[in-house]
Amino acid sequence: MTEPAPLIDLAGIGKTYGSGTVALAGVDATIREGGFVSLVGPSGCGKSTLLRIVAGLIAPDKGGLSWPASGTRPSDIGFVFQDATLMPWARVAENVWLPLKLKGIAKEEAMPRVREALARVGLSDFADAFPRELSGGMKMRVSIARALVTEPPVLLMDEPFAALDEFTREKLDDDLIALWQDQRFTTVFVTHSIYESVYLSERVLVMGARPGRILADIAIDAPFPRGRAFRESQAYVETCAKVSAALREGAAI
C-alpha cells in the first residue's frame, strides 16, 4: 500500500513572543495527507502556538512551513478551539452557517450544507436551538459542524474536549474518529491527555517543555474504528506508557 504524501512539512520552526518568551525552538515534523496526528505535552510547551502557525494565524520567527502536496496552504482550514465560541444570540444553524456566510454564500443556498453538517454530528433536531439550550458536549458538536461545513482538507483542534466530563469526552472521541474515517480530512489534535492522544491517533508527537520541540514521534498500530476493547487492551496500556515515558524523559532534559 502506497504511503500518503506529506501534506504539511515543519522544518526548524521557532517562535519567540514580544515578551521574550521562547515558545518553540527547532520543531521538525511531517504530517501526511489524511492522517490523524495528536500533539501532547506539558502546559506551556507551545502546542497551541504550533497549531496556530499551521493555521496561518501567526508566523514563525525561524524555520519554515511548507505544503508539499498542494504547494500552498489550503484556503479552507477548519479550526476547533477549546471553547465552542458560539454566537449566543444566533441559533445553531446560523452559527454553522457563519464560515459560508463569510465566503459570501447566502443563507438559503447554504442551508443544505448546514443541515448536512449538523446531521454528521447528530444535531439535526437542534438547528433552531440557541446555544444556551445545549449541553457542553452539544455545543462542541456545533463547533465541529461549523468547522466542517466548508469541507476543509485540514482540521485543527485545540483541546476541544478538555472541559467535558469523561463519558461525553469518550463519546465525542468515537464520533470524531467516525467523521475522520468518513471524510479523511487531515487532523492535528492538541490534547493534554495521553490516553486521548493514543486512542484517537495514528501518530502521537510528544512535545517537551518550553521551548517546545518534538521529543518523540510514536506510531499507534491499532485498526480503526476503535472502541472499548481497544481502551482495555494491553496494546493500549503499553502505548500510553510509552508516550508517558517520552514525556518524563523530556521533563528531565
PyMOL commands that set and color helices and strands:
alter all, ss='L'
color gray80, all
select helices_A, chain A and resi 47-55+92-102+107-120+124-126+131-133+136-148+166-183+194-200+228-231+234-252
alter helices_A, ss='H'
color red, helices_A
select strands_A, chain A and resi 6-16+22-32+36-40+62-66+77-80+154-158+186-191+203-207+214-219
alter strands_A, ss='S'
color yellow, strands_A
deselect
rebuild
show_as cartoon
